[in-house]
Amino acid sequence: MKGVIAQNTGEMPPRIHNLVELEKRANLQASPAQVELMRELARYYIETRYPDEVMGLAYSITHDKAGHVLRETEGLLEWVLSMLP
């Protein structure tokens, strides 16, 4: 998404990790399902300085859930990359 922002504006993208905000700034017009996935992915983003939270998250994710999120994320990535030359 940052690549799309740079491509469309000619400027450096913001130094943020919020995918929903990046999608808005890139003007990608994501579907409601894609926005929900971005929100879900944000819940998994944990700063490495909080190792206790990482372990708690690791125990709460099942193999099936991780596989589902991975497949959905791959689709989201393909969609974003299609916006680049």
Buried (B, 14 or more C-beta within 10 A) or exposed (E): BBEBBBEBEEEEBEEEEBBBBBBBBBEBEBEEEBBEBBEBBEEEEBEEEEEEEBEEBEEEEEEEEEEEBEEBBEEBEEEBEEBEE
